[in-house]
Amino acid sequence: MKKFTGYGLVTGACLFVSGALVFQSPHSSHAANGSAIAAVSGTAGANIANSSTVSLSPRASIQPFQFSGSIDIDDGQNGGGETLDVPPGKELVIEYFSAEADLPQGQKFLDLTVQTTQGGNTVPHSFIPVFMGSPVPTCTGCGTIDIFVASSPTRLYSDSGAGSVRLEALRNATNLGGDVNFRLSGYLVDVQ
């Protein structure tokens, strides 16, 4: 016990000092090319230089967002997808992705993606499905399925518009069917 005496005071001092830190760009020229300068003082705030679309000031209008969707992969198909519309005048920020999926035993997912459009650029973002196991069939004549799960904190952005977010699943076979249940959470921000 004796050798830990005083560590609480040192730890407290370190936490106090780290809470009072101010982060600055090491070179003044970096501030002009889009780098961020953030200061921690009485109130929290962030200002990202050269950004015309995202403002996290206390006056920003942020609306929580959740979405749950399902993709049925039919017999004869190797994948499927579903689109999500982002309301006009809003930008979607996706902060968390999760998916639960089942396929006939022995089949594998090749890809689970969330495709977003930001500033006219459409980009697919891949998430890695992890095999969880094969439950015992619950009915006579039911085939055995393999269960996969993918989940991850993330930060994806999408402009407003019909179908500006697309969820896709791709497997390594086409026989029998499977399904994927996607879940997204984040927030909508008013476009300025």
Order of alpha helices (4+ residues) and beta strands (2+ residues): alpha-beta-beta-beta-beta-beta-beta-beta-beta-beta-beta-beta
